[in-house]
Amino acid sequence: MADRVIYATYDDDHTCLESAKKLVADGVHITDVFSPFPIHGIDPVIGVKQTRLGIVAMMFAVTGLMLAVIGFRYIMIQDWPMNIGGKPNFTLLQNFPAFVPISFEFTVLFAAHGMALTYFLRNKTLPGMPADNPYARNTDDRFTMEIRLSDNHGMSSDELQAKIKQTAIVEIEEKDYVQIK
């Protein structure tokens, strides 16, 4: 038997947030919320864990910094040392103050571009990747909660729909859950 899912659609972000709080208080597990913009405060309500994207950003930044240091050490110290303004060019430590702007810019460049690429890959929004959004109207003006029956043990579809209908819902739909790969 295929997993069933209920999609509850709302027309306002505040209504969606308040409805999520009410449903979670009633013991309903909400799998995901799809919206055209972030709904502040909904992550702890539906149980989304803290992201590790900060760690990934730091890894990209350190990679950029290391490439900058390796690059200017090779270019300006080993390969083609130049006497610019009477600065010594024998060691990296003597020249490092001159390379602080380059180091900073490479760090920011790698962190920004790496995080943009990570965002696109993680959210499956690169061209050719299938969208994970159940409704096209979620990108315009609708907010949809995804509630899987398998996550709500002990509750039937009718019980879940009755609890959902007690909120300020605009539309409700139940269908087979299709995993997008």
Secondary structure by P-SEA (a helix, b strand, c coil): ccbbbbbbbbccaaaaaaaaaaaaaacccccccccccccccccccccccccaaaaaaaaaaaaaaaaaaaaaaaacccccccccccccccccccccccaaaaaaaaaaaaaaaaaaaaaaaaacccccccccccccccccbbbbbbbbccccccccaaaaaaaaaaccccbbbbbbbbbcc
